[in-house]
Amino acid sequence: MRLGMHVSIAGGVDLAIERGVAFKCDAIQIFNKNNNQWKAFELKDEVIARYKQNLKHCNIHPVVSHASYLINLATSDQALWEKSRDSFAEELERCDRLGIRWLVVHPGSHMGAGEEYGCARVAEALNEIYARKKIKCVATIEHTAGQGNHIGYKFEHLAAIRKQMGDKKKFGVCLDTCHLVAAGYDFSTPQKYAAMMRAFDKIVGLKTLKVVHFNDSKTPLGSRVDRHEHIGQGTVGKNGFRAFLTDPRLADIPGLLETPTDGTGRDEKRNLVALRKLAR
């Protein structure tokens, strides 16, 4: 797999490439705007040019983007849904300007309206976005831990969103090792991993898998609580990570860390080394 991590865009998206190189990443994930604000800073042409130039002179590929945490495409609140739809559309367009193919997004919370409703609302938002605008970037729905009223913790939820989309080529999936464990998917042995991936392929389709997030889990199997932990210090287990890392079907897929950090870079380096050891 193309291993890397989420890196900061502080100072400009062009600097994210330099940070990825410093961490010896094969691939990276970035926010293309402030992840906790609705308003997006201007992506200036000269910054985009430097970003693409930096990318051209290194071996980092692909770059994946992650959408704002404020976006809730599954919500029953009409005003929030419209704001989320428009914000996600803007992020997709920013990805197109940067040449980013996959924008990862949490599907969101149905806020008590029901899981079926939530899945339909996500599909409705995506259908409206892609019908209005010519966008190349693929909406990549992240499988979730299932906290509260959040949808996306079952493979069936992902399949329901895809089924209701008009342009299914604009649908992708991001699997997260922490979220899978929290949602109750056991892949702790080669046999259990194989069974889980067979189920994913049958229900959603392996061809939709575009990104993997590598995080250990502070919480046990089926907890429905999303708490990321350093690689090897949680409940995922070495065999669980190794199963993903050595699956030849995933050879070109980016595997990206979102593990805790103290801000010094030591944690990121340690976790990436741990992943690469397990891959060998």
N, C-alpha and C positions, 0 to 999 in steps of 0.2 A: 504494500500500500504506500501511497504518498503521505508520509507522516509529517505532522507539523502541529501548529497551535493557533489559538486566537491571539492576535497581536494588536497593540494600540495604534490608533491613527492620530495621536496627539501631535500637533504641529503640522498635520497634513497627511493625506492618504499615501502620498509618495514616500513618506518616512516609514510606513508600515513594511514596505519591501525591504528596506535596510535592516529593520529589526528582525524580520524573518531570516535574512541572510546571517545576521549575527547569532541567531539561535540555531543555525544549521538546519533550517526547515526545508522539506521537500515541497510543502504546500502550506498555505496560511488561510486564516479566516479573519475578516475585519468587519467592523461596523462601517457603513458608508455615510453615517450621520451620528449625532449624539443619540445614544440608545435610550436615554431617559427624558428626551424632549421631543415634542411634536415638530417644532420648527427645525428645518434642516439648514445648515450653513451652506453657503454658495460653493459649488464645485467649480473652481476657476479653470479655464482652459490650460493655463500654464502649469497648474498643479497636476492635472490629468496627463499632460505631456511628460512631466517629470516622472510620474507614476509609471507610465508605459515604458519610458526609457529605462528606468531602474529595473523593471520586470524583464525587459529584453536582455539585460546584461547579467542575469542570474539564472539559476536552474529551479526557481520556484514556480510550480504550476500544479493544480490550478489555484487561483485565489477564489475563495468562497466568501460571500457576505452574509451577515446575520441581521435580521430586521430588528427594529426597536421593540423593546419589551412592553411598550404601551399599547401596541397594536392588538386588538381583539376582534378577529373576523367572525367569531362564533357568537358574539354577544346578542342578547335580545333587546338591548338598548339601541334604538334606531340612530340617535345622534352619534353615539360612540362607534357604531358599526360604520356609518358613513365616513366619519373621521379616520377610522382605521383603514377602510378601503382606499381612501384617497392618499393616506400616508404611505400605505404599502405600494400603491401605484407609483408614487413619487420615488420610492426606494428602488423599485424595479427599473425605472427610467435612469436613475443614477448608476445602477449596475450596468446598464447598456452603455452608458457613456464611458465607463471604466473597462468595458469588455469582460465583465464578470457574468458567468453563465448560470450560477445558482445562488438564489437568495433564500436562506433558511428562515422560516417563521414558525413560531408557536401558534397552533390553530386558535387557542384562546378558550374562554369560559362561556358556557351557554347561560350562566347566571340563573339557573333554575328552570329554564325553558325545556330542558331535555337534550339528550345526546343526539338524537336524530335531527332535532331542530338545529343544533349547533353545527353539525356536519353540513346540513343544507345551506346554512348561512355562509360558511366558509366558501363553499362551491359557488354560491351566488355572487359573492364579492369578487372572486377570481374570474368568473365568467364576464362580469361587467367590466373589469379592468382590461382583460385581453380583447374584449369586443370593441372597446373605445379606442385603444391605443395599439400601435404596432410595436410590441415589446418582444425581444428575443430571450431575455432572462427567464429562467424557469422557477416558478414558485415551488420551493422545496419544503414540504411540511415535516416538521420535526415530531417524531414520536415522543410522547410525554410520559411523565410519571403518574399522572392522573390525580393530582391534588385537587380537592374541592370539586368544583363543577367543570374542571378543565377536560376537554375532549382530546382525543388523539392517543390515549393510552392503550387502545386496542387496535390491532391490525385492521379490524373491521371498520373502524372509524376512518382510517386512511383510505380504505377501499371505497367507502361510501362517498367521500369527497371526490375521489377520482372518477367514480361512476357518473357523478352529476356534472362533471366539467365538460364543456363543449369541445375544447381543444386539449385532449389528454397528453399531448406532447409538452404542454406547459405545466405538467404535474411531476414533481419529484418527491423523494422521501429522504429524510435524514434520521438515521437510527443512533441513539445515544445509549451507551452501555449502562450508565447509571440509571437512566429512565426505564430501560428494559427490565432491570432487576426490580426496581421500585414498583413497576406495573405488574410484576408477577411472572415474567418470562425467565425461565431457568435455562441457562446455556453454560452451566458449570462443568460439563463433560463434553467430549467430542460428539457423543451420541445425542445429548440434549441440544447441543448447538445445531446439529444437522436437522433434528426434528423441528426446532424453532424456525430455521431458515426454509425448510420445506413448507411450513405453514405460511410464512411470509410470502413465499413465491406463489403459493396457491391462492392466497387471499388478496394480495396486493400486486405482486409481480416483482421478481428480482430486478428486472430491467429498470424499475423506477428508483432503485436505490442509488443515490448520487453522492451522499456524504455520510461519514460515520464520525460521531463525537466519542472520544475516548475519555471517560471519567470513571473513577471508582465511586462506590456508593457508601455513604455513611450509614444508610439504613438497610434493613434486611429485605429479603425477597418478599414482594407483595405489600410493602409498607405503604405504597402510594404517596411517599414523601420524597421530594427531590432535594437531596443534599450531596453535592459533589465532594469527592475525597481524592487524595493523591493516589497514583497508581500503585497497587500492591498493599494499600493500607485500609481497604474497605471490604465489601462483601461480594464484589464481582468475582474475585479469584483469578489467579494467573492463568488457569486453563480457559477461563472465559475470554480473557483478552487474547490469548494465543490462538483461540479458534477463529476469531475475526482476522487477526494479523496474518495467519497462514492460509486463509481461504483463497485459493488461486482465482476464484471468480471475482474477487474484490481487488485484484492486483493494481488497478489504475485508479481506484477510488481514494479520495483524500480522507485520511484518518486524523482528526484534529483534537487536540487537548483543550479542555475548558476547566482544568483543575485549579484548586485554590492557589493564590499567589501572595507573597509578602511584598511584591513590588520591586524586588532586587534582581529578579531574573533567575535566581538560584533554583526556585521551585520548578519553573518551566524547563530548565536544562535537565534537572534530575528526572522529571517525569518523562521527558522525551527519550532520555537514555534508557529508562526502564522499559518503555514501549519497544525500543529497538532491540533490546536484549531478548524480550519475549518473542519478537518476530524472528529471531535467529534460532 
